[in-house]
Amino acid sequence: MLYSRSAEYAIRALIRLAQVPAGEYALAKDIAAREDIPAHFLAKILQQLAREGWLRSCKGPNGGFRLRFPASQISLLDIVGSLDTMLPYQRCAAGLATCSENAPCPMHESWSELQAHILAYLRDKTIADLARVPETRSQGVPLRRRAAGMTPQEATA
């Protein structure tokens, strides 16, 4: 696995948020239901991403989340880096503490090349790139959206 379960869930949720019309919010519980993610776990992840500036949030029982930036400006590396330590991509593949260019392990050269490819992929791939991929899974529960500035009553009318 390239990244943690938290990062995977965040990426899946951000792909959904990229599909929400501008100025509207999506509820964490609706995204969780649609993506088959534990709602309480996703809510914590989205709150963390909001604190770090990747999402806008609207508090309250009818609150929700939306992207703070265009999906084309949010890389996978941004999201993975916000939720995971990048240490696994910097460690020796053989587990040696002293592995480096000057004192390489037997796997150093091939692992360094793979690390570079992984980091380049995460840096170059955006949420918008993934949101354009045709969906092959079932549509599931529709997202309930609330336009910015609407009261909860207006959103459900």
C-alpha positions, 0 to 999 in steps of 0.5 A: 500500500502506498499510503494509510487507510486515512489517506485512502479515505481522504482521497476518495472523499476529495474525489467526491467533493470535486464533483460537488458544484461550486459553492455547495457543501456535501455532508460527511455522512453522505460521502461516507455512505456513498464510499462505504467509509465509517462516517465517524472516521471520515468526519475526523479526516475531513476535519483535519483536512479543513484545519490544514486548509484543504477544505472549507467546512460549515458547522452544524447538523446540516453543515458540510465540506467543500474543497477550498481550492480547485481540484486541479490544484490539490495533488495526492502528495498534498493529501498524503503528506497532510495525513501520513508521515512521508518517512516510509518513502525515505526509509531503507527497503532492507530496514538498515539504519545506515543505508545511504548513497555512501553506504548503500544496502543491496536494494538501495539503487532499485528502491531509490528509483521506485521511491522517486517514481512513487513520489513523482506520481503522488506529486503529479496526480491531482484530485481532478485527474482522479475525479475525471476517471469514469466511475465503475462502482454503483452510485449509492446514496446521493450527496445532500448538498447545501449551497453556501449561505442557505439555511438548512430549511432552504437546503431541504425544500 
